[in-house]
Amino acid sequence: MPKILIIAGDATEDLEFFYPYQRLLEEGYDVRVAAPSRKKLRFVVHDFVEGYDTFVEREGHSWPSDLALSEVDPAAYAAVVIPGGRGPEYLRNDPDFRRVITHFFDAGKPVAHICHAAIALAPLGLLKGRRTAAWNACAPDVEMGGGTFVDASAVVDGNIVSARAWNDHPDWMRAFMRVLRKEAPVESAEG
């Protein structure tokens, strides 16, 4: 069974973590969560309130990480998912995050990222020459990183699948599952 890595940290967007986590488990993948350290992560919920020019943030669920980023051998994983939220703001500064995520891009493995995850990828040059979706406020980050911002619910650029925010989950995960089924299929136990 192929292993999929989800990289998260404190203040990761709750829905952007749990939706792909559970969807990948449902599909039959072995999903592991990596964070800057082994700990119980505390997530946040970004919601929309009439009259606000941006979203509001509320406390979300907690979930344990399986391993620290320093323990990750990225060669052992078929794909990676990077949720949004505020986690990417500091994940991008972690040398082990840079080591791990660069492996997936360099090896051409499937990568799914959503919302603010683009701000962790753009400064590393990983979006250069790529089309990508992200939260609309991250468009300048994508463009400064050499990428092309696309305002769409699921953008597929090779093996990279991106989306704007949690309300894009159905399109985003449907597109990512098509990539995974081709690149890292789960062998059926029925078969």
GILIN-V129346 format. One record per helix or strand of 3 or more residues. SS is the DSSP state (alpha for helix, beta for strand). FROM is the first residue (numbers start at 1). LEN is the number of residues. If there is no record, write none. Layout:
ss->SS from->FROM len->LEN
ss->SS from->FROM len->LEN
This chain:
ss->beta from->3 len->5
ss->alpha from->14 len->14
ss->beta from->30 len->6
ss->beta from->40 len->8
ss->beta from->56 len->9
ss->alpha from->69 len->3
ss->alpha from->74 len->3
ss->beta from->79 len->4
ss->alpha from->87 len->5
ss->alpha from->95 len->13
ss->beta from->110 len->5
ss->alpha from->115 len->10
ss->alpha from->136 len->9
ss->beta from->155 len->3
ss->beta from->160 len->4
ss->alpha from->166 len->18
